Amino acid sequence: MHPRIPSEVVRAIQSAPGLPLPPGSDAAQPAELVPPGVFVEELGPSPAHPFRSATTTPRDLRIVVMWKRERWRLWTLVAGIVLFIVPLLVFALFAPLVLSLVLLPIVVGGGGLFVWDHLGCLLNGTTLLCASGVLTVRHGPVPWAGNKRIELNSIRSLFVIEDRSVIRVLADVGPGPEAWILRSTTSHGLTLEQASYVVERIRPRLPSTS
């Protein structure tokens, strides 16, 4: 169960001005059909390889979805680091030992979470890899929530929903709640166009659709 973020906050994240994403690329599709910030490549042996059969060795599929970079986060991060260092120096030089032992963990913990959150939003992207019968989802390089591995043969369907401005790519894995693959509140700035394209490229890899 994940806490629900108000739709007004999600809409503000998605519509906030950011640096333009580079044009997407996918060798299997014309460039104009690939959403910005989405890069698709097939890995492994080529079907045209004279010594291998495309039917015995399917190619792996890698999709990279870039997150929207918002310039204001960089300046906020710099200001936050400065404001984080100053209290540490004050505590170290002037605060009594007992007070320092109480307040320093709060300052260090809060400052660390602040820096981690902004670095993730500035640097991270999402990589989805379909290989060896497994769908792997990784957000990085900054560690982030939502990494997972799902057996492709356990996914009955893959679909996109938009609920209160939250865009999700969900996998129906049988009894119980759907597993989310991408979510606009986690992958900052995820668009409906990007989410739909990811589903379109992965769906043919599911055993239930082959």
Secondary structure, 3 states (H helix, E strand, C coil): CCCCCCHHHHHHHHHCCCECCCCCEECCCCHHHCCCCEEEEEECCCCCCCCCCCCCCCCEEEEEEECCECHHHHHHHHHHHHHHHHHHHHHHHHCCHHHHHHHHHHHHHHHHHHHHHHHHHHHCEEEEEEECCEEEEEEECCCCCCCEEEEHHHCCEEEEEEECCEEEEEEECCCCCCEEEEECCCCCCCCHHHHHHHHHHHHHHCHHHC
